[in-house]
Amino acid sequence: MALTYFRSLRSINLPKEVIQIGGCRTFAVGGKKKGGKGGAAGDGPKASTISKEVKASTVVGANILKDGADPKVLPDSEYPDWLWHLLDKRPALSELKRKNLESLPYDDLKRFVKLDTRARIKENNSVRAKN
């Protein structure tokens, strides 16, 4: 269809300024690399210019303000207790099913209900998709 459309446009006698057939694709051209083949010495990772003392006492790169400074690292006692448990491994559904539900702590019971509901929804969706 596109070919017949193009042929019909070619048969019209109009100046080229009035109608432009097709699109014009352009690409950005980068500057030429200096040096020969292979990786140049300047392409590798650069050594950090920040001293070790500054790296140990501040969170480098955490500043989001234009005129602000990187926040200082505080002692562990200054942070809330829940922060240290964020990366703890949570039990999987199969692990929770093996345990007695009546003896589970509230957080694990809540997680069990959430994961069990999610698994039942996935199973129902797969059964409905097969039909």
C-alpha positions in Angstrom: 0.0 0.0 0.0 2.8 2.4 0.8 4.4 1.7 -2.6 1.2 2.6 -4.4 0.8 5.7 -2.3 4.4 6.7 -3.2 3.8 6.1 -6.9 0.7 8.3 -6.8 2.7 11.1 -5.1 5.4 10.8 -7.8 2.9 11.4 -10.5 1.8 14.7 -9.1 3.8 17.6 -10.6 4.4 20.0 -7.7 7.6 21.9 -6.8 9.8 20.1 -4.4 9.4 22.9 -1.8 5.7 22.3 -1.6 5.8 18.5 -0.9 8.5 16.5 0.7 8.3 12.8 0.1 9.7 10.6 2.9 11.4 11.6 6.0 14.8 12.8 6.8 16.7 10.9 9.4 19.7 12.4 11.1 22.0 11.0 13.7 24.1 12.8 16.3 27.8 12.6 15.6 30.2 12.5 18.4 33.7 13.8 18.3 36.5 11.5 17.2 38.4 9.5 19.9 41.9 10.5 20.4 44.4 7.7 20.4 44.7 4.4 18.5 42.8 1.1 18.6 41.9 -0.4 22.0 41.2 1.3 25.2 43.1 4.4 25.9 44.7 5.0 29.3 42.1 7.7 30.1 39.1 5.4 29.5 39.4 3.3 32.7 38.0 4.2 36.1 39.6 7.3 37.7 41.0 7.4 41.1 38.9 9.2 43.7 40.1 12.6 44.7 38.3 12.4 48.1 40.4 11.6 51.1 39.8 8.5 53.2 38.9 10.6 56.2 36.2 12.4 54.4 34.8 9.1 53.0 34.6 7.6 56.5 32.9 10.6 58.1 30.4 11.7 55.4 27.9 10.0 53.1 29.4 11.0 49.8 26.8 11.7 47.1 23.8 11.8 49.4 23.3 15.6 49.1 20.2 16.6 47.1 20.4 20.3 47.7 22.1 22.7 45.3 24.0 24.6 48.0 24.0 21.8 50.7 26.7 19.6 52.0 26.9 15.8 52.3 25.4 14.5 55.5 27.8 13.3 58.3 27.8 9.7 59.4 26.4 9.4 62.9 27.3 6.8 65.5 25.1 3.7 65.5 23.3 4.7 68.6 21.9 7.8 66.9 19.9 5.7 64.3 16.5 4.0 65.2 16.5 0.3 66.0 14.2 -0.7 63.1 16.8 0.5 60.7 19.2 -2.3 61.5 16.5 -5.0 60.7 15.6 -3.8 57.2 17.9 -6.2 55.5 17.0 -9.2 57.6 15.8 -12.2 55.6 12.0 -12.7 55.9 10.6 -16.3 55.9 9.2 -17.6 52.6 5.7 -18.9 52.3 6.8 -22.5 52.3 8.7 -21.9 55.6 5.7 -20.3 57.2 3.4 -23.2 56.1 5.6 -25.7 57.9 5.3 -23.8 61.2 2.3 -23.9 63.6 0.2 -20.8 62.7 -1.0 -20.3 66.3 2.6 -19.9 67.5 3.7 -17.4 64.9 4.4 -13.8 65.9 2.0 -11.2 64.6 4.4 -9.9 61.9 5.0 -13.4 60.5 1.3 -14.2 60.6 0.5 -11.0 58.7 3.2 -12.0 56.2 1.8 -15.5 55.9 -1.7 -14.2 55.1 -0.3 -11.8 52.5 1.8 -14.4 50.7 -0.9 -17.1 50.9 -3.5 -14.7 49.4 -1.0 -13.7 46.6 -0.3 -17.4 45.8 -4.1 -18.2 45.7 -4.7 -15.3 43.4 -1.9 -16.4 41.0 -3.3 -20.0 41.0 -6.8 -18.8 40.3 -5.6 -16.6 37.5 -3.6 -19.4 35.9 -6.6 -21.8 36.1 -8.9 -19.1 34.5 -6.3 -18.5 31.7 -6.2 -22.2 30.8 -10.0 -22.3 30.3 
